[in-house]
Amino acid sequence: MPRTDLNLLIVLDSLLEECSVSKTARKLNVTPPAISKSLNKLRDSFQDQLLVRSGSLLTLTPLAMKLRPQIRSLINNIESVLNQNLSFEIGKTPLTFNIASNDVMIAMLNSGLVQDLTDIEHHVVLDFYYDHAGVDFLRQDNIDLYIGESRSLSPEIKIRTIHRSNCMIICKKDHIALTQDRAINTLANYDFISTKGKLNDEVDSLFHQYGFRRKIVGLCPGYLTTIETVLRTDTLAVVPSFLQQIAGVIPPDIVQLETDISLPEVNLIQAWHPRHDNSPAHQWMRNYSRNYLNRCLNPDELNEK
């Protein structure tokens, strides 16, 4: 049936089952003449009468008998495609989510969310990837969800803010800066270790606004290595304040250097490609991870509720 309207297959399937133009018309809620017209088109396409008059009834030709199970199977497959049930039962449906994030978020999610899911949902696997460079990584099929700081992303990407955090300057608890003036001109004289990314650029811009330039002596790929460097050297670093709320990230030998400087704010976001927007499984993962992070980062708000 080259280039034949596939709606004719619906008519043919019903005709082969009912062996009646009038019954097929009632079943498909159309007029008998419309069914007769479709039958004529089918006869032309197959070069066969398909159904022939036998007294007051229609009977199937040998070709129609052969086609009957094939057409029914084809209709079933089409209906299966068009009426897929996208729902799932959490805990029963195996799910794997590929999540891109930074080192702190991965450590946090690994220690808490993974254990949470292991205890409750045995069929959920989280496969973590370190944060990708560039703006297009969520367009790729291998990343389902990004959880991390706000950043430049492709224009079609869906974004949801899950936490806002001020930033702070950290140093060793015996750093000389703790006993000195903490104006920006003084801070510009100290060595800084910085974490690659948007926050580094924003802090540099802040110092430039006041006519100063930070003395950056090293760039780290993530906050964990930045904090480790601060612990082992006489450097300062600017990090998000929410790190204080994550157990074990900032050791007791590192303290906050209080200052009147208005440091940039960091937004934690979820980001995903719109191809996942209406997926029930993906929606569940977005909500589950958001609620988990809210419990960890906003405990005071939860207590108030």
Salt bridges, closest charged atoms under 4 A:
ASP13 OD2 - ARG72 NH2 2.58
GLU17 OE1 - LYS27 NZ 3.03
GLU18 OE2 - LYS27 NZ 3.89
GLU89 OE1 - LYS92 NZ 3.35
ASP116 OD2 - ARG295 NH2 3.24
ASP131 OD1 - ARG151 NH1 2.40
ASP136 OD1 - ARG139 NH1 3.51
ASP141 OD1 - ARG275 NH2 3.92
ASP144 OD1 - HIS276 NE2 3.70
GLU156 OE2 - ARG139 NE 2.73
GLU156 OE2 - HIS273 NE2 3.46
ASP191 OD1 - LYS215 NZ 3.58
GLU202 OE2 - LYS198 NZ 3.95
ASP204 OD1 - ARG214 NH2 3.01
GLU228 OE2 - ARG232 NE 2.32
ASP234 OD1 - LYS172 NZ 3.39
ASP253 OD1 - LYS173 NZ 3.19
ASP277 OD2 - LYS158 NZ 2.64
ASP277 OD1 - ARG286 NH2 3.90
